[in-house]
Amino acid sequence: MNYPDGNRVDLGDEVLLATTSHGVVVAVIDEGKFSKEYTSDEWSYLKYGILVKFNELGLVHIDKPCPDLELVARAGMD
């Protein structure tokens, strides 16, 4: 899955949804990338999309490209 700007979504990305909700990508399901807290055993049944843990919204499954999802920072980069 890609962000609207064409960048590829990756595990650990810090994101912003609709300019108000901050979160972190905890799984990129179609690529088989899962964080320790959100494992493949528990979430791979979803088959595709990403899981994002938002501060305000909790855990959200996004199953198709979202025009309101913005990359803020890559994992480990300040």
N, CA, C and O atoms as a CHARMM CRD file, in Angstrom:
* protein
*
  312
    1    1 MET  N      0.85200  -1.17700   0.00000 PROA 1      0.00000
    2    1 MET  CA     0.00000   0.00000   0.00000 PROA 1      0.00000
    3    1 MET  C      0.89600   1.23700   0.00000 PROA 1      0.00000
    4    1 MET  O      1.98400   1.23400   0.57400 PROA 1      0.00000
    5    2 ASN  N      0.42400   2.27200  -0.64200 PROA 2      0.00000
    6    2 ASN  CA     1.15800   3.52900  -0.72000 PROA 2      0.00000
    7    2 ASN  C      0.36400   4.66900  -0.08400 PROA 2      0.00000
    8    2 ASN  O     -0.86200   4.62800   0.02100 PROA 2      0.00000
    9    3 TYR  N      1.11500   5.68500   0.33500 PROA 3      0.00000
   10    3 TYR  CA     0.49600   6.93600   0.76400 PROA 3      0.00000
   11    3 TYR  C      0.08100   7.70700  -0.48400 PROA 3      0.00000
   12    3 TYR  O      0.53700   7.38700  -1.58200 PROA 3      0.00000
   13    4 PRO  N     -0.76900   8.70900  -0.33800 PROA 4      0.00000
   14    4 PRO  CA    -1.17600   9.51000  -1.49700 PROA 4      0.00000
   15    4 PRO  C     -0.00700  10.13200  -2.26100 PROA 4      0.00000
   16    4 PRO  O     -0.11600  10.37000  -3.46400 PROA 4      0.00000
   17    5 ASP  N      1.11300  10.40000  -1.57700 PROA 5      0.00000
   18    5 ASP  CA     2.26800  11.00000  -2.25500 PROA 5      0.00000
   19    5 ASP  C      3.12500   9.97100  -2.99000 PROA 5      0.00000
   20    5 ASP  O      4.13500  10.32600  -3.59800 PROA 5      0.00000
   21    6 GLY  N      2.72700   8.69400  -2.93700 PROA 6      0.00000
   22    6 GLY  CA     3.44500   7.64700  -3.64800 PROA 6      0.00000
   23    6 GLY  C      4.43200   6.86000  -2.80900 PROA 6      0.00000
   24    6 GLY  O      4.87200   5.79100  -3.23300 PROA 6      0.00000
   25    7 ASN  N      4.79600   7.35600  -1.62600 PROA 7      0.00000
   26    7 ASN  CA     5.68100   6.60600  -0.74100 PROA 7      0.00000
   27    7 ASN  C      5.00100   5.33200  -0.26400 PROA 7      0.00000
   28    7 ASN  O      3.79200   5.30700  -0.03300 PROA 7      0.00000
   29    8 ARG  N      5.78800   4.28000  -0.12000 PROA 8      0.00000
   30    8 ARG  CA     5.28200   2.99000   0.33200 PROA 8      0.00000
   31    8 ARG  C      5.09000   3.01000   1.84700 PROA 8      0.00000
   32    8 ARG  O      5.94400   3.52400   2.57000 PROA 8      0.00000
   33    9 VAL  N      3.98000   2.45600   2.33300 PROA 9      0.00000
   34    9 VAL  CA     3.73100   2.33100   3.76900 PROA 9      0.00000
   35    9 VAL  C      4.66300   1.25700   4.31200 PROA 9      0.00000
   36    9 VAL  O      4.80500   0.19700   3.70300 PROA 9      0.00000
   37   10 ASP  N      5.30800   1.52000   5.46800 PROA 10     0.00000
   38   10 ASP  CA     6.19600   0.54500   6.06900 PROA 10     0.00000
   39   10 ASP  C      5.92400   0.43900   7.56700 PROA 10     0.00000
   40   10 ASP  O      5.40000   1.36000   8.19400 PROA 10     0.00000
   41   11 LEU  N      6.29400  -0.70000   8.11100 PROA 11     0.00000
   42   11 LEU  CA     6.12900  -0.96900   9.53200 PROA 11     0.00000
   43   11 LEU  C      6.86100   0.08800  10.35300 PROA 11     0.00000
   44   11 LEU  O      8.01800   0.40200  10.07400 PROA 11     0.00000
   45   12 GLY  N      6.19600   0.63000  11.35200 PROA 12     0.00000
   46   12 GLY  CA     6.80100   1.62900  12.22700 PROA 12     0.00000
   47   12 GLY  C      6.65000   3.05900  11.77900 PROA 12     0.00000
   48   12 GLY  O      7.03700   3.97500  12.50400 PROA 12     0.00000
   49   13 ASP  N      6.09400   3.27700  10.59300 PROA 13     0.00000
   50   13 ASP  CA     5.88400   4.65000  10.12600 PROA 13     0.00000
   51   13 ASP  C      4.99000   5.41600  11.09800 PROA 13     0.00000
   52   13 ASP  O      4.00100   4.88800  11.60500 PROA 13     0.00000
   53   14 GLU  N      5.35800   6.66500  11.34300 PROA 14     0.00000
   54   14 GLU  CA     4.48000   7.56700  12.08500 PROA 14     0.00000
   55   14 GLU  C      3.59000   8.24700  11.05400 PROA 14     0.00000
   56   14 GLU  O      4.06500   8.74700  10.03400 PROA 14     0.00000
   57   15 VAL  N      2.27700   8.25800  11.34000 PROA 15     0.00000
   58   15 VAL  CA     1.32100   8.77600  10.36600 PROA 15     0.00000
   59   15 VAL  C      0.35500   9.75500  11.00700 PROA 15     0.00000
   60   15 VAL  O      0.24100   9.85200  12.22900 PROA 15     0.00000
   61   16 LEU  N     -0.32900  10.47000  10.14400 PROA 16     0.00000
   62   16 LEU  CA    -1.36400  11.41800  10.54000 PROA 16     0.00000
   63   16 LEU  C     -2.57900  11.14400   9.67500 PROA 16     0.00000
   64   16 LEU  O     -2.46600  11.05900   8.45200 PROA 16     0.00000
   65   17 LEU  N     -3.72700  11.00500  10.29400 PROA 17     0.00000
   66   17 LEU  CA    -4.97300  10.76100   9.56800 PROA 17     0.00000
   67   17 LEU  C     -5.84200  12.00700   9.64000 PROA 17     0.00000
   68   17 LEU  O     -6.16300  12.50000  10.72100 PROA 17     0.00000
   69   18 ALA  N     -6.21000  12.49500   8.48900 PROA 18     0.00000
   70   18 ALA  CA    -7.08500  13.66900   8.38400 PROA 18     0.00000
   71   18 ALA  C     -6.55000  14.84500   9.20200 PROA 18     0.00000
   72   18 ALA  O     -7.32200  15.61000   9.78000 PROA 18     0.00000
   73   19 THR  N     -5.24100  14.98100   9.24500 PROA 19     0.00000
   74   19 THR  CA    -4.52200  16.05900   9.93600 PROA 19     0.00000
   75   19 THR  C     -4.80000  16.16100  11.43400 PROA 19     0.00000
   76   19 THR  O     -4.40900  17.14800  12.05600 PROA 19     0.00000
   77   20 THR  N     -5.46700  15.16800  12.03200 PROA 20     0.00000
   78   20 THR  CA    -5.78700  15.27000  13.45600 PROA 20     0.00000
   79   20 THR  C     -5.39400  14.06700  14.29900 PROA 20     0.00000
   80   20 THR  O     -5.12100  14.23100  15.48800 PROA 20     0.00000
   81   21 SER  N     -5.35400  12.87400  13.74000 PROA 21     0.00000
   82   21 SER  CA    -5.09800  11.66400  14.52000 PROA 21     0.00000
   83   21 SER  C     -3.70500  11.11600  14.23500 PROA 21     0.00000
   84   21 SER  O     -3.39500  10.72600  13.10900 PROA 21     0.00000
   85   22 HSD  N     -2.87200  11.09400  15.27200 PROA 22     0.00000
   86   22 HSD  CA    -1.51000  10.57400  15.15000 PROA 22     0.00000
   87   22 HSD  C     -1.50000   9.08500  15.43300 PROA 22     0.00000
   88   22 HSD  O     -2.22400   8.60000  16.30300 PROA 22     0.00000
   89   23 GLY  N     -0.65300   8.34600  14.67200 PROA 23     0.00000
   90   23 GLY  CA    -0.55800   6.91800  14.89300 PROA 23     0.00000
   91   23 GLY  C      0.73200   6.33200  14.37300 PROA 23     0.00000
   92   23 GLY  O      1.57600   7.02900  13.81100 PROA 23     0.00000
   93   24 VAL  N      0.86700   5.00400  14.57800 PROA 24     0.00000
   94   24 VAL  CA     2.03500   4.26000  14.12100 PROA 24     0.00000
   95   24 VAL  C      1.54500   3.01600  13.39800 PROA 24     0.00000
   96   24 VAL  O      0.63200   2.33800  13.86900 PROA 24     0.00000
   97   25 VAL  N      2.14700   2.71600  12.25900 PROA 25     0.00000
   98   25 VAL  CA     1.80800   1.50800  11.50800 PROA 25     0.00000
   99   25 VAL  C      2.37300   0.31500  12.26700 PROA 25     0.00000
  100   25 VAL  O      3.58500   0.22400  12.45900 PROA 25     0.00000
  101   26 VAL  N      1.50100  -0.61000  12.70500 PROA 26     0.00000
  102   26 VAL  CA     1.93300  -1.77400  13.47600 PROA 26     0.00000
  103   26 VAL  C      1.87600  -3.06000  12.66700 PROA 26     0.00000
  104   26 VAL  O      2.34100  -4.10000  13.13500 PROA 26     0.00000
  105   27 ALA  N      1.31400  -3.01100  11.45900 PROA 27     0.00000
  106   27 ALA  CA     1.32000  -4.17500  10.56800 PROA 27     0.00000
  107   27 ALA  C      1.09500  -3.73700   9.12900 PROA 27     0.00000
  108   27 ALA  O      0.26100  -2.87700   8.84400 PROA 27     0.00000
  109   28 VAL  N      1.85900  -4.34900   8.23000 PROA 28     0.00000
  110   28 VAL  CA     1.63700  -4.21700   6.78700 PROA 28     0.00000
  111   28 VAL  C      1.28500  -5.63100   6.34600 PROA 28     0.00000
  112   28 VAL  O      2.16200  -6.41900   5.99200 PROA 28     0.00000
  113   29 ILE  N      0.01200  -5.93800   6.37200 PROA 29     0.00000
  114   29 ILE  CA    -0.46100  -7.31300   6.27400 PROA 29     0.00000
  115   29 ILE  C     -0.07400  -7.99800   4.97200 PROA 29     0.00000
  116   29 ILE  O      0.42900  -9.12200   5.00300 PROA 29     0.00000
  117   30 ASP  N     -0.29200  -7.35700   3.83200 PROA 30     0.00000
  118   30 ASP  CA    -0.00600  -8.02200   2.55300 PROA 30     0.00000
  119   30 ASP  C      1.48000  -8.30000   2.34700 PROA 30     0.00000
  120   30 ASP  O      1.83200  -9.14400   1.52200 PROA 30     0.00000
  121   31 GLU  N      2.35400  -7.61700   3.07000 PROA 31     0.00000
  122   31 GLU  CA     3.78800  -7.86100   2.96700 PROA 31     0.00000
  123   31 GLU  C      4.29600  -8.77100   4.08400 PROA 31     0.00000
  124   31 GLU  O      5.48300  -9.09500   4.13100 PROA 31     0.00000
  125   32 GLY  N      3.39900  -9.18400   4.98200 PROA 32     0.00000
  126   32 GLY  CA     3.79500 -10.07400   6.07200 PROA 32     0.00000
  127   32 GLY  C      4.64100  -9.41700   7.14000 PROA 32     0.00000
  128   32 GLY  O      5.41700 -10.09100   7.81700 PROA 32     0.00000
  129   33 LYS  N      4.50100  -8.09300   7.30200 PROA 33     0.00000
  130   33 LYS  CA     5.27000  -7.35700   8.31100 PROA 33     0.00000
  131   33 LYS  C      4.35900  -7.04800   9.49900 PROA 33     0.00000
  132   33 LYS  O      3.33200  -6.38500   9.35400 PROA 33     0.00000
  133   34 PHE  N      4.75000  -7.54000  10.67200 PROA 34     0.00000
  134   34 PHE  CA     3.95000  -7.37000  11.87900 PROA 34     0.00000
  135   34 PHE  C      4.85900  -6.98100  13.04300 PROA 34     0.00000
  136   34 PHE  O      5.97400  -7.48800  13.16300 PROA 34     0.00000
  137   35 SER  N      4.37600  -6.07900  13.89900 PROA 35     0.00000
  138   35 SER  CA     5.13500  -5.71700  15.09300 PROA 35     0.00000
  139   35 SER  C      5.00200  -6.84400  16.12300 PROA 35     0.00000
  140   35 SER  O      4.17200  -7.74000  15.97100 PROA 35     0.00000
  141   36 LYS  N      5.81300  -6.78600  17.14900 PROA 36     0.00000
  142   36 LYS  CA     5.75700  -7.81000  18.21000 PROA 36     0.00000
  143   36 LYS  C      4.41000  -7.80700  18.92900 PROA 36     0.00000
  144   36 LYS  O      3.94100  -8.85500  19.37500 PROA 36     0.00000
  145   37 GLU  N      3.79300  -6.64700  19.04200 PROA 37     0.00000
  146   37 GLU  CA     2.51900  -6.52400  19.76000 PROA 37     0.00000
  147   37 GLU  C      1.31900  -6.98400  18.92800 PROA 37     0.00000
  148   37 GLU  O      0.29300  -7.37400  19.48500 PROA 37     0.00000
  149   38 TYR  N      1.44200  -6.94200  17.61200 PROA 38     0.00000
  150   38 TYR  CA     0.34600  -7.29200  16.70000 PROA 38     0.00000
  151   38 TYR  C      0.88200  -8.33900  15.71700 PROA 38     0.00000
  152   38 TYR  O      1.32000  -8.00800  14.61500 PROA 38     0.00000
  153   39 THR  N      0.84000  -9.58700  16.13000 PROA 39     0.00000
  154   39 THR  CA     1.51900 -10.67000  15.41800 PROA 39     0.00000
  155   39 THR  C      0.73900 -11.20200  14.22000 PROA 39     0.00000
  156   39 THR  O     -0.47000 -11.01200  14.09300 PROA 39     0.00000
  157   40 SER  N      1.47500 -11.86400  13.36400 PROA 40     0.00000
  158   40 SER  CA     0.90200 -12.52700  12.19300 PROA 40     0.00000
  159   40 SER  C     -0.15000 -13.55900  12.60600 PROA 40     0.00000
  160   40 SER  O     -1.20300 -13.66400  11.97600 PROA 40     0.00000
  161   41 ASP  N      0.14000 -14.31600  13.66200 PROA 41     0.00000
  162   41 ASP  CA    -0.80100 -15.33600  14.12900 PROA 41     0.00000
  163   41 ASP  C     -2.16800 -14.74600  14.44900 PROA 41     0.00000
  164   41 ASP  O     -3.20000 -15.38000  14.23000 PROA 41     0.00000
  165   42 GLU  N     -2.16000 -13.53900  14.96500 PROA 42     0.00000
  166   42 GLU  CA    -3.39800 -12.89100  15.39300 PROA 42     0.00000
  167   42 GLU  C     -4.10000 -12.11000  14.27500 PROA 42     0.00000
  168   42 GLU  O     -5.32900 -12.02600  14.26700 PROA 42     0.00000
  169   43 TRP  N     -3.33700 -11.53600  13.32600 PROA 43     0.00000
  170   43 TRP  CA    -3.92500 -10.57700  12.39100 PROA 43     0.00000
  171   43 TRP  C     -3.84500 -10.93800  10.91100 PROA 43     0.00000
  172   43 TRP  O     -4.45900 -10.24900  10.09700 PROA 43     0.00000
  173   44 SER  N     -3.12300 -11.97600  10.52700 PROA 44     0.00000
  174   44 SER  CA    -2.96500 -12.28800   9.09700 PROA 44     0.00000
  175   44 SER  C     -4.26600 -12.72300   8.42900 PROA 44     0.00000
  176   44 SER  O     -4.34700 -12.73600   7.20100 PROA 44     0.00000
  177   45 TYR  N     -5.27800 -13.07800   9.20800 PROA 45     0.00000
  178   45 TYR  CA    -6.58000 -13.44300   8.61700 PROA 45     0.00000
  179   45 TYR  C     -7.18700 -12.28300   7.82900 PROA 45     0.00000
  180   45 TYR  O     -8.05500 -12.50400   6.98400 PROA 45     0.00000
  181   46 LEU  N     -6.75100 -11.07000   8.08800 PROA 46     0.00000
  182   46 LEU  CA    -7.28700  -9.91100   7.37200 PROA 46     0.00000
  183   46 LEU  C     -6.83400  -9.87900   5.91700 PROA 46     0.00000
  184   46 LEU  O     -7.46600  -9.21700   5.09500 PROA 46     0.00000
  185   47 LYS  N     -5.74500 -10.58500   5.58100 PROA 47     0.00000
  186   47 LYS  CA    -5.24700 -10.79300   4.20900 PROA 47     0.00000
  187   47 LYS  C     -4.55100  -9.58800   3.57700 PROA 47     0.00000
  188   47 LYS  O     -3.53700  -9.77400   2.90400 PROA 47     0.00000
  189   48 TYR  N     -5.03700  -8.38500   3.75800 PROA 48     0.00000
  190   48 TYR  CA    -4.44800  -7.22700   3.09000 PROA 48     0.00000
  191   48 TYR  C     -4.68600  -5.95700   3.90400 PROA 48     0.00000
  192   48 TYR  O     -5.49800  -5.92700   4.82900 PROA 48     0.00000
  193   49 GLY  N     -3.95600  -4.92200   3.53200 PROA 49     0.00000
  194   49 GLY  CA    -4.10400  -3.63700   4.20600 PROA 49     0.00000
  195   49 GLY  C     -3.05100  -3.43400   5.28500 PROA 49     0.00000
  196   49 GLY  O     -2.04200  -4.13600   5.33500 PROA 49     0.00000
  197   50 ILE  N     -3.31100  -2.46200   6.13900 PROA 50     0.00000
  198   50 ILE  CA    -2.40000  -2.13600   7.23700 PROA 50     0.00000
  199   50 ILE  C     -3.19700  -2.00300   8.53500 PROA 50     0.00000
  200   50 ILE  O     -4.40700  -1.78200   8.51900 PROA 50     0.00000
  201   51 LEU  N     -2.49500  -2.14300   9.65300 PROA 51     0.00000
  202   51 LEU  CA    -3.04900  -1.83900  10.96500 PROA 51     0.00000
  203   51 LEU  C     -2.29500  -0.63600  11.49500 PROA 51     0.00000
  204   51 LEU  O     -1.06500  -0.59300  11.46600 PROA 51     0.00000
  205   52 VAL  N     -3.04800   0.34100  11.98000 PROA 52     0.00000
  206   52 VAL  CA    -2.44300   1.53900  12.54900 PROA 52     0.00000
  207   52 VAL  C     -2.98500   1.72200  13.95700 PROA 52     0.00000
  208   52 VAL  O     -4.19600   1.68600  14.17400 PROA 52     0.00000
  209   53 LYS  N     -2.08200   1.92000  14.91300 PROA 53     0.00000
  210   53 LYS  CA    -2.45600   2.19000  16.29500 PROA 53     0.00000
  211   53 LYS  C     -2.46100   3.70000  16.46700 PROA 53     0.00000
  212   53 LYS  O     -1.40900   4.33100  16.56800 PROA 53     0.00000
  213   54 PHE  N     -3.68000   4.27800  16.49900 PROA 54     0.00000
  214   54 PHE  CA    -3.83300   5.72300  16.65300 PROA 54     0.00000
  215   54 PHE  C     -3.99000   6.07400  18.12300 PROA 54     0.00000
  216   54 PHE  O     -4.62200   5.33800  18.88100 PROA 54     0.00000
  217   55 ASN  N     -3.41000   7.20500  18.52500 PROA 55     0.00000
  218   55 ASN  CA    -3.56200   7.68200  19.90100 PROA 55     0.00000
  219   55 ASN  C     -5.03000   7.94400  20.22200 PROA 55     0.00000
  220   55 ASN  O     -5.51600   7.57600  21.29200 PROA 55     0.00000
  221   56 GLU  N     -5.72200   8.57300  19.29800 PROA 56     0.00000
  222   56 GLU  CA    -7.09500   8.99500  19.53300 PROA 56     0.00000
  223   56 GLU  C     -8.14200   7.93400  19.18600 PROA 56     0.00000
  224   56 GLU  O     -9.19800   7.88500  19.81600 PROA 56     0.00000
  225   57 LEU  N     -7.86700   7.09700  18.20400 PROA 57     0.00000
  226   57 LEU  CA    -8.86900   6.17000  17.66700 PROA 57     0.00000
  227   57 LEU  C     -8.65800   4.71500  18.06400 PROA 57     0.00000
  228   57 LEU  O     -9.56200   3.89400  17.90500 PROA 57     0.00000
  229   58 GLY  N     -7.48400   4.38700  18.57600 PROA 58     0.00000
  230   58 GLY  CA    -7.15500   2.99800  18.86900 PROA 58     0.00000
  231   58 GLY  C     -6.65200   2.29300  17.61900 PROA 58     0.00000
  232   58 GLY  O     -6.12700   2.93500  16.71000 PROA 58     0.00000
  233   59 LEU  N     -6.81200   0.97400  17.57000 PROA 59     0.00000
  234   59 LEU  CA    -6.32000   0.17100  16.45800 PROA 59     0.00000
  235   59 LEU  C     -7.30900   0.21900  15.30200 PROA 59     0.00000
  236   59 LEU  O     -8.49900  -0.04000  15.48000 PROA 59     0.00000
  237   60 VAL  N     -6.80100   0.55600  14.10300 PROA 60     0.00000
  238   60 VAL  CA    -7.65300   0.69400  12.92800 PROA 60     0.00000
  239   60 VAL  C     -7.05200  -0.12200  11.78100 PROA 60     0.00000
  240   60 VAL  O     -5.85800  -0.03500  11.49500 PROA 60     0.00000
  241   61 HSD  N     -7.91500  -0.92100  11.12700 PROA 61     0.00000
  242   61 HSD  CA    -7.51500  -1.65900   9.92700 PROA 61     0.00000
  243   61 HSD  C     -7.89000  -0.79100   8.73100 PROA 61     0.00000
  244   61 HSD  O     -9.05400  -0.43000   8.55700 PROA 61     0.00000
  245   62 ILE  N     -6.89600  -0.45700   7.90800 PROA 62     0.00000
  246   62 ILE  CA    -7.12600   0.31100   6.68600 PROA 62     0.00000
  247   62 ILE  C     -6.86900  -0.65100   5.53900 PROA 62     0.00000
  248   62 ILE  O     -5.74500  -1.11500   5.34700 PROA 62     0.00000
  249   63 ASP  N     -7.91600  -0.94900   4.77400 PROA 63     0.00000
  250   63 ASP  CA    -7.82300  -2.01900   3.78000 PROA 63     0.00000
  251   63 ASP  C     -7.62400  -1.55900   2.34200 PROA 63     0.00000
  252   63 ASP  O     -7.49800  -2.38300   1.43600 PROA 63     0.00000
  253   64 LYS  N     -7.59700  -0.25600   2.13200 PROA 64     0.00000
  254   64 LYS  CA    -7.33100   0.27200   0.78400 PROA 64     0.00000
  255   64 LYS  C     -6.63800   1.61400   0.93400 PROA 64     0.00000
  256   64 LYS  O     -6.71300   2.22700   1.99900 PROA 64     0.00000
  257   65 PRO  N     -5.96500   2.08600  -0.10600 PROA 65     0.00000
  258   65 PRO  CA    -5.28900   3.38400  -0.00200 PROA 65     0.00000
  259   65 PRO  C     -6.23600   4.47200   0.51900 PROA 65     0.00000
  260   65 PRO  O     -7.38300   4.58900   0.08800 PROA 65     0.00000
  261   66 CYS  N     -5.72000   5.24600   1.44800 PROA 66     0.00000
  262   66 CYS  CA    -6.52800   6.26700   2.12000 PROA 66     0.00000
  263   66 CYS  C     -5.98500   7.65400   1.77000 PROA 66     0.00000
  264   66 CYS  O     -4.83700   7.96300   2.08800 PROA 66     0.00000
  265   67 PRO  N     -6.79400   8.48900   1.12100 PROA 67     0.00000
  266   67 PRO  CA    -6.31900   9.81600   0.72700 PROA 67     0.00000
  267   67 PRO  C     -6.01500  10.73400   1.90900 PROA 67     0.00000
  268   67 PRO  O     -5.34300  11.75200   1.74500 PROA 67     0.00000
  269   68 ASP  N     -6.50700  10.37800   3.10100 PROA 68     0.00000
  270   68 ASP  CA    -6.29700  11.21500   4.28200 PROA 68     0.00000
  271   68 ASP  C     -5.15900  10.74500   5.17000 PROA 68     0.00000
  272   68 ASP  O     -4.93600  11.32100   6.23400 PROA 68     0.00000
  273   69 LEU  N     -4.42200   9.69700   4.75300 PROA 69     0.00000
  274   69 LEU  CA    -3.32000   9.16800   5.54900 PROA 69     0.00000
  275   69 LEU  C     -2.00700   9.77000   5.05800 PROA 69     0.00000
  276   69 LEU  O     -1.66800   9.66000   3.87900 PROA 69     0.00000
  277   70 GLU  N     -1.27000  10.40800   5.97100 PROA 70     0.00000
  278   70 GLU  CA    -0.04700  11.12500   5.61000 PROA 70     0.00000
  279   70 GLU  C      1.13900  10.58400   6.39100 PROA 70     0.00000
  280   70 GLU  O      1.04200  10.36100   7.59800 PROA 70     0.00000
  281   71 LEU  N      2.24000  10.37300   5.71700 PROA 71     0.00000
  282   71 LEU  CA     3.49200   9.95900   6.36300 PROA 71     0.00000
  283   71 LEU  C      4.08800  11.15600   7.09200 PROA 71     0.00000
  284   71 LEU  O      4.29400  12.21100   6.49200 PROA 71     0.00000
  285   72 VAL  N      4.36600  10.99600   8.38700 PROA 72     0.00000
  286   72 VAL  CA     5.00600  12.04100   9.17400 PROA 72     0.00000
  287   72 VAL  C      6.50100  11.74800   9.30100 PROA 72     0.00000
  288   72 VAL  O      7.33200  12.63600   9.11200 PROA 72     0.00000
  289   73 ALA  N      6.83600  10.49200   9.62200 PROA 73     0.00000
  290   73 ALA  CA     8.24300  10.09900   9.77100 PROA 73     0.00000
  291   73 ALA  C      8.37200   8.60300   9.63700 PROA 73     0.00000
  292   73 ALA  O      7.48000   7.84900  10.02600 PROA 73     0.00000
  293   74 ARG  N      9.49800   8.17500   9.07900 PROA 74     0.00000
  294   74 ARG  CA     9.81900   6.75500   8.99600 PROA 74     0.00000
  295   74 ARG  C     10.30000   6.27000  10.36500 PROA 74     0.00000
  296   74 ARG  O     10.81400   7.05400  11.16200 PROA 74     0.00000
  297   75 ALA  N     10.13300   5.00200  10.62500 PROA 75     0.00000
  298   75 ALA  CA    10.56700   4.41300  11.89500 PROA 75     0.00000
  299   75 ALA  C     12.04200   4.69000  12.13300 PROA 75     0.00000
  300   75 ALA  O     12.86900   4.51600  11.23800 PROA 75     0.00000
  301   76 GLY  N     12.36600   5.12200  13.34100 PROA 76     0.00000
  302   76 GLY  CA    13.75500   5.34400  13.70300 PROA 76     0.00000
  303   76 GLY  C     14.37700   6.61000  13.15500 PROA 76     0.00000
  304   76 GLY  O     15.57300   6.83700  13.33900 PROA 76     0.00000
  305   77 MET  N     13.58900   7.44400  12.48100 PROA 77     0.00000
  306   77 MET  CA    14.13600   8.68400  11.92900 PROA 77     0.00000
  307   77 MET  C     13.49700   9.87700  12.64100 PROA 77     0.00000
  308   77 MET  O     12.28200   9.92600  12.83200 PROA 77     0.00000
  309   78 ASP  N     14.32400  10.81900  13.02300 PROA 78     0.00000
  310   78 ASP  CA    13.79500  12.02000  13.68800 PROA 78     0.00000
  311   78 ASP  C     13.92200  13.22400  12.79800 PROA 78     0.00000
  312   78 ASP  O     13.53100  14.32400  13.18700 PROA 78     0.00000
